[in-house]
Amino acid sequence: MYFPSPEDMTKMEEKNGCFSIERMELTYPKSKLVDEADAKTLIINLRAILEGLIINHFGSEIAKEACARTILKSEEISTWMKENYEKSCQLFVALKRK
């Protein structure tokens, strides 16, 4: 996965030329329902959402291996999430077709 900065997103939109950015902001990813950052839960949820897409693009073996490797790094990811949870790091972009 790639998480672009606002500058990267602007460059991609300009290069693409099919859309205009109507609104763009960095938001806080902290859930209103959960107090603690938990990478393993996030990874499981992302897998449920993205697994079909990953399988279509890369095949089931690579998808399975990518998910397994990411779960192994969940403690490291959780530490990073806890350290950065209060920072704006989730990019919201509203695009309008030209």
C-alpha positions as CSV (number, residue, x, y, z in Angstrom):
1,M,0.0,0.0,0.0
2,Y,1.1,3.6,-0.6
3,F,0.0,6.5,1.6
4,P,0.7,9.7,-0.4
5,S,1.4,13.1,1.2
6,P,-0.8,16.0,0.2
7,E,2.0,17.1,-2.1
8,D,2.2,13.7,-3.8
9,M,-1.6,13.5,-4.2
10,T,-1.6,17.0,-5.8
11,K,1.2,15.9,-8.3
12,M,-0.7,12.7,-9.1
13,E,-3.9,14.6,-9.7
14,E,-2.2,17.1,-12.0
15,K,-0.4,14.3,-13.9
16,N,-3.7,12.4,-14.3
17,G,-5.7,15.4,-15.5
18,C,-9.1,13.8,-15.2
19,F,-10.0,15.2,-11.8
20,S,-9.8,18.3,-9.8
21,I,-9.2,18.3,-6.0
22,E,-12.3,19.8,-4.4
23,R,-11.1,19.3,-0.8
24,M,-8.0,17.7,0.8
25,E,-7.1,17.5,4.4
26,L,-5.1,15.4,6.8
27,T,-7.3,13.9,9.5
28,Y,-6.8,12.0,12.7
29,P,-7.3,8.2,12.2
30,K,-8.2,7.6,15.9
31,S,-11.4,5.7,16.2
32,K,-14.2,7.2,18.4
33,L,-15.0,3.6,19.5
34,V,-11.6,2.3,20.4
35,D,-9.1,3.9,22.9
36,E,-6.0,1.9,22.0
37,A,-4.2,1.6,18.7
38,D,-4.1,-2.1,17.8
39,A,-2.3,-3.0,14.6
40,K,-3.4,-6.7,14.6
41,T,-7.1,-5.7,14.6
42,L,-6.4,-3.1,11.9
43,I,-4.5,-5.7,9.7
44,I,-7.3,-8.2,10.1
45,N,-9.9,-5.6,9.0
46,L,-7.8,-4.4,6.1
47,R,-7.4,-8.0,5.0
48,A,-11.1,-8.5,5.0
49,I,-11.6,-5.5,2.9
50,L,-8.6,-5.8,0.5
51,E,-7.9,-9.5,0.2
52,G,-10.0,-10.0,-2.9
53,L,-8.3,-7.1,-4.6
54,I,-4.8,-8.3,-3.7
55,I,-5.6,-11.8,-4.9
56,N,-6.9,-10.5,-8.2
57,H,-3.7,-8.5,-8.8
58,F,-1.1,-10.8,-7.3
59,G,-2.6,-14.3,-6.7
60,S,-3.7,-16.0,-3.6
61,E,-0.2,-17.3,-2.5
62,I,1.3,-13.8,-2.5
63,A,-1.8,-12.4,-0.7
64,K,-1.6,-15.0,2.0
65,E,2.2,-14.5,2.4
66,A,1.8,-10.7,2.6
67,C,-0.9,-10.9,5.2
68,A,1.1,-13.4,7.3
69,R,4.2,-11.2,7.1
70,T,2.3,-8.2,8.1
71,I,0.7,-10.0,11.1
72,L,4.2,-10.9,12.2
73,K,5.1,-7.2,12.3
74,S,1.9,-6.3,14.2
75,E,3.7,-5.5,17.5
76,E,6.2,-3.2,15.7
77,I,3.3,-1.5,13.8
78,S,1.3,-1.1,17.0
79,T,4.2,0.7,18.6
80,W,4.5,3.0,15.7
81,M,0.7,3.6,15.8
82,K,0.7,4.4,19.5
83,E,3.6,6.9,19.0
84,N,1.8,8.6,16.0
85,Y,-1.9,8.2,16.8
86,E,-2.5,11.9,17.7
87,K,-0.8,13.2,14.5
88,S,-2.7,14.0,11.4
89,C,-1.8,11.2,9.0
90,Q,-4.9,10.1,7.2
91,L,-5.4,11.9,3.9
92,F,-9.0,12.7,2.9
93,V,-9.4,13.8,-0.7
94,A,-12.6,14.7,-2.5
95,L,-12.2,14.6,-6.2
96,K,-14.4,16.0,-9.0
97,R,-14.3,14.6,-12.5
98,K,-13.4,17.3,-15.0
